[in-house]
């Protein structure tokens, strides 16, 4: 049955999926032993490792772009100008994104330091 142009069976299916996801996220309770131990499926994310990996990716992109630019300027036929320009743009965008993230982190740090306790 369609309600306002939307199939109600699709809505029911979506609601069932949401309920199943909510049930999975709630820890199960054992009436005799208290709360059951949740399964450890996800590993703990370490901020410093994620930051280092991101910076390494940016450095790698810049290095690749520089190497391709040097090969092209030396006359290497295996490197196209379009490939060089695309790799340089990727490196530039990733660097600009990193700078923006750094600016947000510095701004958040300054805001936290200005908070009164």
KAGICOR-V723715 format. One record per helix or strand of 2 or more residues. SS is the DSSP state (a for helix, b for strand). FROM is the first residue (numbers start at 0). LEN is the number of residues. If there is no record, write none. Layout:
ss=SS from=FROM len=LEN
ss=SS from=FROM len=LEN
This chain:
ss=b from=1 len=2
ss=b from=5 len=2
ss=a from=7 len=18
ss=b from=28 len=2
ss=b from=33 len=2
ss=a from=46 len=27
ss=a from=80 len=33
